[in-house]
Amino acid sequence: MKVVIVNAFERGNRGDAALLSVAVQQVREAFPAARVLVAGFEHPYRWPEFDGARNIGSIRRYAGDEAASRPVRVLRKLLVLALVAVAALPVGARLVRAFARLLPREIRDETRAVTEADLVVSLGGGYLNARADLPSDLNIAFLLLPLWLAQRAGVPTVLGPQSFGPFPRRRQRLMVRRVVGRAAAAVAREDISVTRLAEAGVTAPTVERGVDSAFAFRGGSRRPWRAELGVPAGAPLVLVTARRHLAPEPQAAYEAAVAAAVRHLLGRGCHVVLVPQVTCAFQADDDRAVNARIAELVPGTPELRVLDDAGIDHHDIHALYGAADFILGTRFHSVIFGLTAGVPCAAVEYDHKTRGIMRDLGLEEWVVRMSDVRDNALIPLVDRLLADGEDYRKHLATVLPAYTRLAAGFVPVLREAVGR
C-alpha cells in the first residue's frame, strides 16, 4: 500500500513540521504496512526524507522555486498548465502518466506518486485560503492540483485537520467545490472553516469537524532549556513569538506594542525569550528579523534573550515551550505547544484559526487581534496572565485531555477513506 502526503511545507516552520510528524505517524498507525511518501516544499535532494518517509519534492515547489529566475519560473508554470490540460481530457487519467514522463523529474515524481497511490492526504495547516487577486487564484490551483490529479485517477483523497478560507472570488470557490467537495473527507479544525466551506458549496458528509493535529504531537526532546538559557530556579520565564503579517505602518505599531509588553514583563522580574517559531527562506518568512527589531526597542538586559538559531527543530522548540511559565504567542502553534504542556498562553490573532481553537477550549478571553495591538494594549493582558496563571493551569487540566484525544480521531478517518 502507498500513501502520499501532499502540501507539506518546510521544517523551518516548526508548527508545520510537527503537523507532518503527526501525519506520518497517524498514517502508519492506520496502515502499518504502508509505504509513506511526502510531497512537500523542501528540495528532495537536500532533504531526502522526513521521519523515515521519502521526500519526493512537489510540483508546487518546482514551479515556485525562488532560486530560479523569473523566466524559468514562468516556463515551469507553463509545463504545469500543459499537465493540467492533459489531465482534463476525457481520457486524461490514462494519458497523464505517459505525458508526465516527458516532464522534469519533480513534476513527474509527484504526478506518478499521487496517481498510483492508494490514498492521498493533504497535510493539515492553514494554507488553503485566498485574497481577491490572481496570485491567490494560482496558489489555490497549485494547492489543489495533486488532489485533483489523484481524483482523476480514482485515488481517494483526504484533507487533514486545517483552516479553510476565506475564498472571496467565485473561481476560488469553484475550485474548492470541485476538488475538496470530491474528497472522501475534509476535516475543519474550527467552526468558521466549516462555514467557509459551506459558502463554497462543500458540506457534510465530506466536511467533518476535527482538532488541530499539533495537539497530538509528542516532542522527543528533553533539552534542558532553562539551564541553557541561564534562568534561575524560581524565576518566571515568559516566551514571546512574533511575526511579519501586516502592512508596514500597523506592523511597526504591533512590534512596538510587543516591545512595550516585553519591557513591562522585565520590569516585573520575568526572564523573557524572543523565540523564532518560523525561519523559512521562502518569501522571507523569518521571525528572527521581527524579533531583532523588537529587541532593539528594549534596553539591553541579561534577562532578555533573543534566540537566533535556525537549526532548532520542532522537537527542541516543543521542549522549550514546555519549560516556560507563560507564553505570549502570535505564531499560533507556539501557543498550541504551550497549551499541551499546561502553560498559560495569551494569543495574538492574525487568522481565524486562533480565535476558533481558543474558543473551543474556553480561552477566547485570552485572544487579541493583531491589528488591534498597539501602544500598551498587551500590558493588561500579560498582567492578567501572570495574576491568573494558577486558575488558567487548572482550566487546562480540565479541558485539554478530552480535546487532545480528539486529535487521534484522524486515524479512523484515514481508514474509512480507503474503505470507501
C-alpha positions as CSV (number, residue, x, y, z in Angstrom):
1,M,0.0,0.0,0.0
2,K,1.2,3.5,-0.8
3,V,0.1,6.7,0.9
4,V,1.3,10.1,-0.3
5,I,1.1,13.2,2.0
6,V,0.9,16.3,-0.2
7,N,1.2,20.1,0.6
8,A,3.8,19.7,3.2
9,F,5.9,22.8,3.8
10,E,9.4,23.4,5.3
11,R,10.7,22.1,8.6
12,G,11.8,25.7,9.2
13,N,8.2,26.3,10.1
14,R,8.2,24.2,13.3
15,G,4.4,24.1,13.6
16,D,4.1,22.6,10.1
17,A,6.9,20.2,10.8
18,A,5.0,19.0,13.9
19,L,1.9,18.5,11.8
20,L,3.9,16.5,9.3
21,S,5.4,14.3,12.1
22,V,1.9,13.6,13.3
23,A,0.6,12.9,9.8
24,V,3.3,10.4,9.1
25,Q,2.7,8.7,12.5
26,Q,-1.1,8.6,12.0
27,V,-0.8,7.1,8.5
28,R,1.5,4.4,9.8
29,E,-0.9,3.8,12.7
30,A,-3.8,3.5,10.3
31,F,-1.9,1.3,7.8
32,P,1.1,-0.3,9.4
33,A,2.4,-1.8,6.2
34,A,2.1,1.3,4.1
35,R,4.9,3.0,2.2
36,V,4.6,6.7,3.0
37,L,5.9,9.4,0.7
38,V,6.0,13.1,1.3
39,A,5.4,15.7,-1.5
40,G,6.4,19.0,0.0
41,F,8.2,22.3,-0.3
42,E,11.6,21.0,0.7
43,H,14.1,20.2,-2.1
44,P,14.2,16.4,-2.4
45,Y,18.0,16.3,-2.8
46,R,18.8,18.5,0.1
47,W,16.1,16.9,2.3
48,P,15.5,13.3,1.0
49,E,13.4,12.2,3.9
50,F,11.2,13.2,6.9
51,D,10.7,10.9,9.8
52,G,11.7,8.0,7.6
53,A,9.3,8.9,4.8
54,R,10.8,9.7,1.4
55,N,10.5,13.3,0.2
56,I,9.8,13.5,-3.5
57,G,9.5,17.3,-3.7
58,S,6.4,18.7,-5.4
59,I,5.1,20.4,-8.5
60,R,4.4,23.5,-6.4
61,R,7.9,23.7,-5.1
62,Y,9.4,23.2,-8.5
63,A,7.2,25.8,-10.2
64,G,7.7,28.4,-7.4
65,D,11.4,27.8,-6.6
66,E,12.7,31.3,-5.8
67,A,16.2,30.2,-6.6
68,A,15.2,30.1,-10.2
69,S,14.9,33.2,-12.4
70,R,11.6,34.7,-13.2
71,P,11.6,33.5,-16.8
72,V,12.4,29.9,-15.7
73,R,9.6,30.0,-13.1
74,V,7.2,31.2,-15.9
75,L,8.3,28.3,-18.1
76,R,7.8,25.8,-15.3
77,K,4.3,27.0,-14.7
78,L,3.5,26.6,-18.4
79,L,4.7,23.0,-18.1
80,V,2.3,22.5,-15.2
81,L,-0.5,24.1,-17.3
82,A,0.2,21.6,-20.0
83,L,-0.1,18.8,-17.5
84,V,-3.4,20.1,-16.3
85,A,-4.7,20.3,-19.9
86,V,-3.8,16.7,-20.5
87,A,-5.4,15.6,-17.2
88,A,-8.6,17.4,-18.0
89,L,-9.2,15.4,-21.2
90,P,-11.9,12.7,-21.0
91,V,-9.2,10.0,-21.1
92,G,-6.7,12.2,-19.1
93,A,-6.3,9.7,-16.3
94,R,-4.7,7.3,-18.7
95,L,-2.7,9.9,-20.6
96,V,-1.3,11.9,-17.7
97,R,1.2,9.3,-16.5
98,A,2.6,8.9,-20.1
99,F,2.8,12.7,-20.5
100,A,4.4,13.1,-17.2
101,R,7.4,11.1,-18.4
102,L,8.3,14.0,-20.7
103,L,8.3,16.5,-17.8
104,P,11.1,17.4,-15.3
105,R,11.7,14.8,-12.6
106,E,10.0,16.6,-9.7
107,I,6.8,17.1,-11.7
108,R,7.0,13.5,-12.9
109,D,7.6,12.1,-9.4
110,E,4.6,13.8,-7.7
111,T,2.3,13.1,-10.6
112,R,3.2,9.4,-10.6
113,A,3.0,9.2,-6.9
114,V,-0.5,10.7,-6.5
115,T,-2.0,8.9,-9.5
116,E,-0.6,5.5,-8.4
117,A,-1.3,5.8,-4.7
118,D,-3.9,4.0,-2.6
119,L,-4.6,7.2,-0.6
120,V,-3.5,10.9,-0.9
121,V,-3.6,13.0,2.2
122,S,-3.3,16.8,2.1
123,L,-1.4,17.9,5.2
124,G,-3.3,19.9,7.9
125,G,-2.5,23.5,8.5
126,G,-3.7,27.0,7.5
127,Y,-2.7,27.4,3.9
128,L,-5.9,26.9,1.9
129,N,-7.1,30.5,1.9
130,A,-7.1,33.4,-0.5
131,R,-7.4,37.1,-1.3
132,A,-9.3,38.6,-4.2
133,D,-6.4,38.6,-6.6
134,L,-4.8,36.5,-9.3
135,P,-1.8,35.2,-7.2
136,S,-4.3,33.8,-4.8
137,D,-6.2,32.1,-7.6
138,L,-2.9,30.4,-8.7
139,N,-2.0,29.5,-5.2
140,I,-5.3,27.7,-4.7
141,A,-4.9,25.9,-8.0
142,F,-1.4,24.7,-7.1
143,L,-2.5,23.5,-3.7
144,L,-5.5,21.6,-5.1
145,L,-3.6,20.2,-8.1
146,P,-2.2,17.0,-6.5
147,L,-5.6,16.2,-5.0
148,W,-7.3,16.7,-8.4
149,L,-4.8,14.6,-10.2
150,A,-5.3,11.8,-7.7
151,Q,-9.1,12.1,-8.0
152,R,-8.9,11.9,-11.8
153,A,-7.0,8.6,-11.4
154,G,-9.7,7.3,-9.0
155,V,-7.5,7.6,-5.9
156,P,-9.3,8.6,-2.6
157,T,-8.2,11.9,-1.1
158,V,-8.5,13.3,2.4
159,L,-7.7,16.8,3.7
160,G,-6.2,16.7,7.2
161,P,-7.4,19.0,10.0
162,Q,-6.9,22.5,8.8
163,S,-8.4,26.0,8.4
164,F,-10.3,26.8,5.2
165,G,-10.9,30.1,3.6
166,P,-11.7,32.8,3.0
167,F,-12.4,32.3,-0.7
168,P,-13.6,35.8,-1.9
169,R,-13.6,35.1,-5.6
170,R,-16.1,32.8,-7.5
171,R,-13.4,31.0,-9.3
172,Q,-11.7,30.1,-6.0
173,R,-14.9,28.7,-4.6
174,L,-15.5,26.8,-7.8
175,M,-12.0,25.1,-7.5
176,V,-12.6,24.3,-3.8
177,R,-16.1,22.9,-4.6
178,R,-14.8,20.7,-7.4
179,V,-11.8,19.3,-5.6
180,V,-12.5,19.5,-1.8
181,G,-16.1,18.6,-2.5
182,R,-15.0,15.3,-4.1
183,A,-12.6,14.3,-1.2
184,A,-13.5,11.4,1.0
185,A,-13.2,13.8,3.9
186,A,-12.2,17.3,4.6
187,V,-11.5,18.0,8.3
188,A,-12.0,21.5,9.6
189,R,-10.3,22.4,12.8
190,E,-12.7,25.2,13.8
191,D,-16.3,26.1,13.2
192,I,-15.6,29.1,11.0
193,S,-13.9,26.9,8.5
194,V,-17.0,24.7,8.3
195,T,-18.9,27.9,7.4
196,R,-16.3,29.0,4.8
197,L,-16.5,25.6,3.1
198,A,-20.3,25.7,3.1
199,E,-20.1,29.1,1.4
200,A,-18.0,27.4,-1.3
201,G,-20.6,24.6,-1.6
202,V,-18.8,21.9,0.4
203,T,-20.7,20.5,3.3
204,A,-21.3,17.2,5.2
205,P,-20.7,14.3,4.8
206,T,-17.4,15.5,3.2
207,V,-16.8,18.1,5.8
208,E,-16.0,16.8,9.3
209,R,-15.2,18.8,12.4
210,G,-11.8,17.9,13.9
211,V,-8.9,19.2,16.0
212,D,-5.6,20.6,15.0
213,S,-3.1,17.7,14.7
214,A,-0.5,19.6,16.8
215,F,-2.5,18.6,19.8
216,A,-1.4,15.0,19.1
217,F,2.3,15.9,18.8
218,R,4.6,14.5,21.4
219,G,8.1,16.0,21.1
220,G,11.1,13.8,21.5
221,S,13.4,16.3,23.0
222,R,14.4,16.6,26.7
223,R,16.7,19.5,26.2
224,P,17.3,21.4,29.5
225,W,16.3,24.8,28.2
226,R,16.2,26.7,31.5
227,A,19.7,25.7,32.3
228,E,20.9,26.5,28.8
229,L,19.3,29.9,29.0
230,G,20.6,30.6,32.5
231,V,17.2,31.2,34.0
232,P,17.5,31.0,37.8
233,A,15.3,28.5,39.6
234,G,12.0,30.1,40.6
235,A,12.3,33.0,38.2
236,P,9.3,33.3,35.9
237,L,10.2,32.5,32.2
238,V,8.0,34.1,29.5
239,L,8.3,33.2,25.9
240,V,7.2,35.5,23.1
241,T,6.7,34.8,19.4
242,A,6.1,37.4,16.8
243,R,5.7,37.5,13.0
244,R,5.5,39.7,10.0
245,H,1.9,39.9,8.7
246,L,0.6,43.4,8.5
247,A,1.2,46.4,6.2
248,P,4.3,48.4,7.3
249,E,2.6,51.0,9.5
250,P,0.4,48.7,11.5
251,Q,3.3,46.1,11.6
252,A,5.5,48.7,13.2
253,A,2.8,49.6,15.7
254,Y,2.4,45.9,16.6
255,E,6.1,45.4,17.1
256,A,6.3,48.5,19.3
257,A,3.4,47.1,21.4
258,V,5.1,43.7,21.8
259,A,8.3,45.6,22.8
260,A,6.3,47.5,25.4
261,A,4.9,44.3,26.8
262,V,8.4,42.8,27.0
263,R,9.8,45.8,28.8
264,H,6.8,45.6,31.3
265,L,7.5,41.9,31.9
266,L,11.2,42.5,32.5
267,G,10.2,45.2,35.0
268,R,8.1,42.7,36.8
269,G,11.1,40.4,37.3
270,C,10.4,38.0,34.4
271,H,13.0,36.5,32.1
272,V,11.9,36.9,28.5
273,V,12.9,34.9,25.4
274,L,12.0,36.0,21.9
275,V,11.6,32.7,20.0
276,P,11.7,32.2,16.2
277,Q,8.9,29.8,15.5
278,V,9.4,30.1,11.8
279,T,12.7,30.6,9.9
280,C,11.8,29.9,6.3
281,A,13.6,31.3,3.3
282,F,10.5,31.2,1.1
283,Q,9.1,34.7,0.8
284,A,11.5,35.7,3.7
285,D,9.1,34.3,6.3
286,D,11.7,34.5,9.1
287,D,10.7,35.5,12.6
288,R,14.3,36.4,13.5
289,A,14.1,39.7,11.7
290,V,11.0,40.7,13.6
291,N,12.5,39.6,16.9
292,A,15.6,41.7,16.2
293,R,13.5,44.8,15.6
294,I,11.6,44.2,18.8
295,A,14.8,43.7,20.8
296,E,16.1,47.0,19.5
297,L,13.2,48.7,21.3
298,V,14.1,47.1,24.6
299,P,17.0,48.3,26.7
300,G,19.8,45.7,26.9
301,T,19.5,43.4,29.9
302,P,20.6,39.8,30.6
303,E,17.0,38.9,31.4
304,L,16.1,39.3,27.7
305,R,17.3,36.6,25.3
306,V,16.8,36.5,21.6
307,L,17.2,33.1,20.0
308,D,18.9,33.2,16.7
309,D,19.2,29.6,15.7
310,A,17.5,28.3,12.5
311,G,18.7,24.8,13.4
312,I,16.3,24.3,16.3
313,D,14.0,21.6,15.2
314,H,10.3,21.1,16.1
315,H,11.1,18.7,18.9
316,D,13.6,21.1,20.7
317,I,11.3,24.1,20.3
318,H,8.4,22.0,21.7
319,A,10.5,21.3,24.8
320,L,11.3,25.0,25.1
321,Y,7.7,25.9,25.3
322,G,7.2,23.2,27.9
323,A,9.9,24.8,30.0
324,A,8.1,28.2,30.1
325,D,5.8,29.6,32.8
326,F,3.9,31.8,30.4
327,I,3.7,32.4,26.7
328,L,2.6,35.5,24.6
329,G,2.3,34.0,21.2
330,T,1.5,35.3,17.8
331,R,2.5,32.2,15.9
332,F,-0.4,30.0,16.9
333,H,1.4,26.7,17.0
334,S,3.7,28.2,19.7
335,V,0.5,28.6,21.7
336,I,-0.6,25.1,21.0
337,F,2.8,23.7,22.0
338,G,2.5,25.7,25.2
339,L,-1.1,24.6,25.9
340,T,-0.3,20.9,25.5
341,A,2.4,21.4,28.2
342,G,-0.1,23.0,30.5
343,V,1.4,26.5,30.1
344,P,-0.9,29.6,30.3
345,C,-0.9,31.4,27.0
346,A,-2.2,34.7,25.6
347,A,-2.6,34.7,21.8
348,V,-2.3,37.4,19.2
349,E,-4.8,36.6,16.4
350,Y,-3.8,37.1,12.8
351,D,-6.1,34.4,11.4
352,H,-9.4,32.9,12.4
353,K,-7.8,29.6,13.5
354,T,-6.5,31.4,16.6
355,R,-9.9,32.5,18.0
356,G,-11.7,29.4,16.8
357,I,-9.4,27.0,18.6
358,M,-9.1,29.1,21.7
359,R,-12.9,29.3,21.8
360,D,-13.1,25.5,21.6
361,L,-11.0,25.4,24.8
362,G,-12.9,28.1,26.6
363,L,-10.0,30.5,26.3
364,E,-11.3,33.2,23.9
365,E,-10.8,35.9,26.5
366,W,-7.0,35.4,26.1
367,V,-7.1,36.4,22.4
368,V,-6.4,39.9,21.0
369,R,-6.5,40.8,17.3
370,M,-3.1,41.6,15.8
371,S,-4.5,44.7,14.1
372,D,-5.6,46.0,17.5
373,V,-2.2,45.6,19.1
374,R,-0.6,49.0,19.5
375,D,0.8,51.2,22.2
376,N,0.3,49.5,25.6
377,A,-2.6,47.2,24.5
378,L,-0.8,44.0,25.6
379,I,0.2,45.1,29.1
380,P,-3.2,44.5,30.8
381,L,-3.3,41.1,29.1
382,V,0.1,39.9,30.3
383,D,-0.6,41.3,33.8
384,R,-3.8,39.3,34.0
385,L,-1.9,36.2,32.6
386,L,0.6,36.4,35.4
387,A,-2.0,37.0,38.0
388,D,-4.4,34.2,36.9
389,G,-1.8,31.6,36.0
390,E,-2.8,29.1,38.6
391,D,-6.5,29.2,37.6
392,Y,-5.5,29.0,33.9
393,R,-3.5,25.9,34.6
394,K,-6.4,24.3,36.4
395,H,-8.7,25.0,33.5
396,L,-6.2,23.4,31.1
397,A,-6.0,20.3,33.2
398,T,-9.8,20.1,32.9
399,V,-10.4,20.7,29.2
400,L,-7.2,19.5,27.5
401,P,-7.3,15.7,28.0
402,A,-10.6,15.2,26.1
403,Y,-9.7,17.8,23.4
404,T,-6.3,16.2,22.9
405,R,-7.9,12.8,22.5
406,L,-10.0,14.2,19.6
407,A,-6.8,14.7,17.6
408,A,-6.4,11.0,17.4
409,G,-9.7,10.8,15.6
410,F,-8.0,11.4,12.3
411,V,-6.8,7.8,12.2
412,P,-10.2,6.3,11.6
413,V,-10.9,9.0,9.0
414,L,-7.9,7.7,7.0
415,R,-9.1,4.1,7.3
416,E,-12.6,4.9,6.3
417,A,-11.4,6.8,3.2
418,V,-9.6,3.7,1.9
419,G,-12.6,1.5,2.9
420,R,-14.9,3.6,0.7
